[in-house]
Amino acid sequence: MSACEANFDGLVGPTHNYAGLSVGNIASASHRDQPSSPRDAALQGLAKMRRLMALGLVQGVLAPQERPDMATLRQLGFHGSDAQVLSRAAREAPRLLAACCSASSMWAANAATVSPSADCADGRVHFTPANLVSKLHRSLEPDTTARILRATFADERQFAHHRPLPASEVLGDEGAANHNRLCRDHAEPGVELFVYGRVATDTSAPAPRRFPARQTREACEALIRKHRLDPARVLLVQQNPAVIDQGVFHNDVIAVANRNLLFCHEAAFLEQRALADTLQQRLDGAFRMIEVPSEQVSVDAAVNSYLFNSQLLTLPNGSTLLLVPGECEREPSVWHYLQSLLSDANGIDQLEVADLRQSMANGGGPACLRLRVVLTPAQQRAVNQHTLLTPQLASQLDAWIRRHYRDRLCQADLADPQLLEESRTALDELTGLLALGSIYPFQR
């Protein structure tokens, strides 16, 4: 049986803004309160999707969340009409309003953890939405994420959907941003690599000191049980606490895998040599690793450029492409390293650059924007076909973005009731384009 790895990218929402809500995410903090361009952000993300489609890869679309989140604002005690709620929140609790307006669901790598059918005991693809409890603005997403995933992967014969883990810091789950899968072929059982930042129930275990570790070992263990994975084909590994303290808030900022290749910084994992040896054994000697030395690319340079938040892709002709953000060109040590990488026979054949400046300014690169889903041909047919990118859908989404999105958005605009109406109008139209049904609270 054959299988392919599809990329489902999060569409950037109409309220994309720079509120600097994510502690530990250096890019997010450094651009706080700067004006954003929701239109440019959405078009840049769509351009990346179009490029992967043109390369012959299966590319899907995940809808954004409804923002501002009026239900949460009312739950927080703000009363009156929508306009009155927004005005009072802006006056009395602007940071809460910013959290309820965040477009962070665009980073679909945090939407869920996904295990392919080849790895799961029941032969179905398993999805568990991340609870994202470490950040208020992201903790508002799981319920709608679950509805979007169910509307996209609806066939229960092929897909299994789980509830998010309980919303507890002990079970902090950040989704696929801390999950990789290594295999010789996507259709074969693979080794699922779950990366955690701390052990919540053991205060003596290694942990970062400056920034919080968002993913817990306990959450990873729960996901392994929920997805009915074979313990012999699972690895639990701890992220290096020192790099978390340097701004590596998710593992996908310091490592990325594709098939049997792991591309990472030499400081990515706490016990990196042992991990490499174990993967070599689990993959019967087929494991390959590109380990970037600190003397060539520092952790700071990797974080500033998002070198490892790139997409590592197998093209239809079997070659491997590394799709990097444009910031890699502007970081001299990174760009020099990438040029030398292409001259070596190390498993990466091609390099492309994507312009994602709007997303990057808020701390999300190419890998942040996508959720990887391995699909057999039957599973691909079972996907909601309206969510799979085609030239026609790409043109429709381009026109939809240009019709509904603002070119410029400042923090003061978040209290504008017209922005709420614009967003709802856009999302109502989008659910029709993607045949998602009534997934948003305002549609019910």
N, C-alpha and C positions, 0 to 999 in steps of 0.2 A: 504494500500500500504506500502511496506517495503522500506527502504533506508539504505545506509551505508555511512560512512565517509571515503573517499579515501584520501590517501596522495600522492601528486605528488611532488617528490623531484627534486631539481635542481642539475643536473650533474655539478661537478666542472670542470671549463674550463682549457685548457692547459696552460694559463698564470697566474695561481694562484700564487700570490706573496704578500709580506708584505711591502706595501708602506706606511702604516699608514695614510691612506687618510681620515678616518672617525673621525672627531672631536667629542668628547663626548663618543666615544667608547673606553674605557680604554684598553681593550685587543688589539685592533687594534693599538693604539698609542704606547703601550709598546713593541710591536714586530717589530716596524718600521725598515726597512732595513736589517732584518735578512733573511738568505736564507730560501727558502721554498721548498717543494717537491710536485709539482703538481700531480705526480703519486700517492703518498701516500694519498694526500687529496682526490682524486677521488675514490681511492679504499676504503678508510674509509667510504665515503659517500655511495658507492655502498653496502658495507657490512651492513650498517644500513638498507638500502632498502631491502636487501635479508632477513635480520632477520624479518622484519615486514611481508614480503611475506610468510616466513616460519610459522609465527604465524597465518596465515589465513586471513590477512588483505589485502585489495585492495591497491596495490602500483603502482604508475605511475612514469614516468620519464619526466622531462622537460629539453630540450636541453640548453646548455650554449650559450652565445652571442659570436659573432665574435670579437676577440681581437688579436692584436691591432686594434683599431677603426680607420682605415686609412681615412675614409670619414671625421670624425671629425678633425683629424690632418690637413687635407687639408683645411677644412673650417676655421681652425685657422691660415691659411696663409703659411703653409709649402708646398714647391713645389718640383717637380722632381719625380724621380722613387721612389718606395716604400722604397728602401734602403736609398736613399738620404733624404726622409722625416723623417725616423726614426733616422738617424744620426743627422740631424739638430735639431730635437726636443729634443733628448738626450743632445745635447750640449747647446741649448739656453733655453729650457723650460722643464727640467726633470720632474717637478711635473705634468705638463700637459701630458707628455708622460705616466707617471704612471697612471694618471686618465684614459687615453685611452687604457690602458692595464689591467685594473682591472677585475678580475673574480668574481666581487661581485654579479652577477646574480645567482650564486650558492645558495644564500639565498632566496629561492623562497617564503618565507613568505612575502617578500616585492614586489613580482611580481604583485599582484593584490588584490583587495577585491572581495570576492565571496559570493553571497547570494544564498541559495538553493531554488529550485522551490517551496517548501512548504511555503516560506515566501514572494514570489514575486507575484504581481497581475496577471501576465500573465502565471504563471505556468511553467516558464523556469528558468534555472540556469543563473544567471547574473554575468558577469565578467567586472570589470573596472581595467585596468592596472594602477598601481601607477605612479604618475608623478615624484616622488623622487627628487624634486627640491632643497632639502636642501644640497645635495652633488653633485658636478660636475660629479664624476665618475659614480654615480648611475642615474643621470639625462639623461645619454646617452642610457639608457636601454629601455624606454617604447615602442618605435616603434617596435623593434624586439620582445619584450615580447608579444606585441599584435599579431604579426604574429605567434609566437609559440603557443599561446593560441588558436588562430583560427584554426591552423593546428591540434591541439590536441582535441579540442571540436568544431568540424566543423558543426554539424547538427543544422541548425537554428531553427528547430522545437523544439529542446530541450535546446539550449543554446543561450543566448543573449550576444553580445559583445559590449561594449561601448568604446568610445575614452577616453584616460586619461583626467583628469581635466586640465584646462589651467595651463601652467607652471608659476605659480605665488606663491610667498611666502605666500600670503593670503590663497591660496588653497593647501598648502603643504600636500601631501598625501603619506604615507609610506606603504599602503597596509594592508594585513592581520595581520601584526605584531602589529597593534593597533585595532584589531577587534576580538571579540569572539562571539560565539553563544551558548546560553543555551537553553535546551529543555528536555523534558522527554524522547522523542524518536526522532531519526533523521528524521523520516518520517513526524512528526507532525510540525505544525508551531512553530517556536522558538522565543526567544527574542534575537535580535542582539544587541550586546554591542559594541558601537563605542567609542573608547577612544582617547581623544585629549590632547595635551600638553599645548595649549594656544588658546586664542581667538584673532585672528589677527586684528580684527577691533575694539578691545577694549583694549587700552593700560593700563587701570586701573585694568584689570582682573589679577588674580594671574598668575605668569609665573616664570620659572627658571631664575637664574641670572648667573650661571657659564657656563652651556652648553645650546645649543639651543633646543627648543622644536620643533620637526620636524612635528608633525601632528597638524593641526588646526581644530577647531570646524567647521569652514566654509566648509572645505573639507568633513568632516563627514556628514554634512547636505546635501551637494550636492550629495554624494553617496547614501544617503537614498532616495532622490528624483529619481535619475537615476535608481535605482534598484526597484522602485515602491513598497517600503516596507510600511506596515501598521504602521502609527505613534504610534499606541497603543502597538505595539510589538517591539519597538525600544527604546534603552536607550542611551543617551549621557552622558558620565561621564569623568571628568577631571583626568588625571594622577597627582599624587602628585608632584608638582614642586621640592620639596626637594630631591626626589629620582632621578629625571632627573639630578640634579646637582651632584649626586653621581655616575653617569654613567649608569643610566637606560634610554638609548636613545630611546628604544621602549618599549611598554607595555609588550611585550612577554619576557622581561628580569625580570619582577616582578610578572607576573600572567599568568595562563593558565587555560583554561576551557575545559570540555568534558561533553556533555549531561547536566545533572543538577548539576554538580560539578564544583565549582570554587576554584582553588588552588592558593593562593596568599600570599604575605607578608602583615603584618598588616599595613604597610605604603604605600601600592601600589596606593591607590586612594585618592583624596582630600576629598571626603565625603563618606568614605567607609561604615559606619554604615547605612546611608540612602540608599546606593546602595544595600546592603544586604537585607534590609527590602523591598525595591521595587521589587527585584528579587523574594523574597519569595511570594509576592503577585501575580506577573505576572506568576509564575509557580505553582500557586494554592497550595502553601505549600510544594512543592516537592524540592525546592532549597536546596542545601547543600554547605557548604563553609568550606574549611580548611584554616585557617588564621594563618600564621606562625608568632609567636611573636618575636620581636627584641631581647628579652633577650635570646632566643635560637639560632636564626640566624640573625646576623646583615645584614643591606642592603649591606655593603661592602662584607661580606661573600657570600651573594646571588649573587652579581655581579661577584665576582671572580670565583665562581663555576658554574654559570649559572643554579642554582637549578631550577628556574622557566622557563628557556628556554628548558624545558624537554617536551617530548610528553606524553600527558595523553590520553590513548587509551582504548577503549572497545574491548575486545577480543571476538571471536565468541562464547565462552562459557558464555559470559555475565560478566566476571570478568574485573577489571580495572587494567591496567598496567601503571606504571610510568617509562618511559625510560629516564634516566639521562645521562649526559656526564661524562666521567671518572674523570673530575676535582672535581666532588662531593665527590669522595672517598678521594681525597687529601686535602679537606677542613674539618678539624676535627669536627667543630661544625655542619656543614651540614650533614656529614656522620652519626654523632651521632643522629641528628634529624631524618634522614631518617630511621634509625633502629627502633627508637621509634614509628615512623609513622606506620610502618608495624605491630606493636604489638597492635595497636588500631583499633577498628572497625569503621573506618572513611570514607570508600569508596574507598580506594586504597588497592588493594589486593596483587599486585606483584611489584617488583622493578628489573629493569635490567640496566646495565651500557653499554654505547656505547663509543668506542674509536674514538673520532673525533678531535684529537689534532691539526691537520692542520687547520681545520675550526675554532676551538676554539681560536687558536692563532691570528686569524684575527677578532675575536669577533662574531662568530656565532655558536650556539649549535644545538641540535637536532631539536628544533622547528623552528629555523631560516631556516633550510634546506628544509622545506616542506610547500606546499600550500594545505590546506584542502579543499576538494570539496565533498559535500554531493550529492550522486547520487542514483536515483531509479534504479531498474533493467533495465528499458528501456533506461535510460540515460547512464548507464554503457555500454550497448551494442552500444550506439551511439558514445562513445568515440573512437578515433583513437586507434584501438586494438594493433597496433604496439608499442604504448607508455606505455602499461600496462606490468609491470614486470612479467616475467615467468622465470622458471629455464633456459630455452634456451636463452632468451634475456639477463639474468644476466651473463651467460657465455660469450655471444658475447660482452657485454659491458666490462667485465673484460679483455678479450683479446684485445679489441679496446684500452682501457686505457694503457695497458702494451706495446702495439705496437706504440702508438703515443705520450705518455706523457714523459716529462723529469723527471728524478729523483730529480734534484736539479735546482733551479732557483734563481739567484741573480738580483738585480735591474739593473746592467749593461747589463744583458741578454735581457732586454726589447727592446733594440735597435738592436738586432740581426735580420736581415731580414730572416734568416732561421727559427726563431721562428714563424714568420708570416706564412711562407710556411707550416711549420709543423701543425700549428693550422688550417689553411684552409683545408689542406688535411684531417685532423681528422674530422673536421665538415662536410665536403662534404660526407665522408663515413657515418657519424652518421645520416645525414638526410635520407640516404638510409635505414639504419637499422630501423629508427623510422617512415619512410614513411611520412616525413614532407613536402616534396617538396622543392622548392627553396626559403628558408626563409631568406638567408643571402645576403647582397649586392654583395659579390664577385661571387655569383651564378647567378646573374641576367644579 
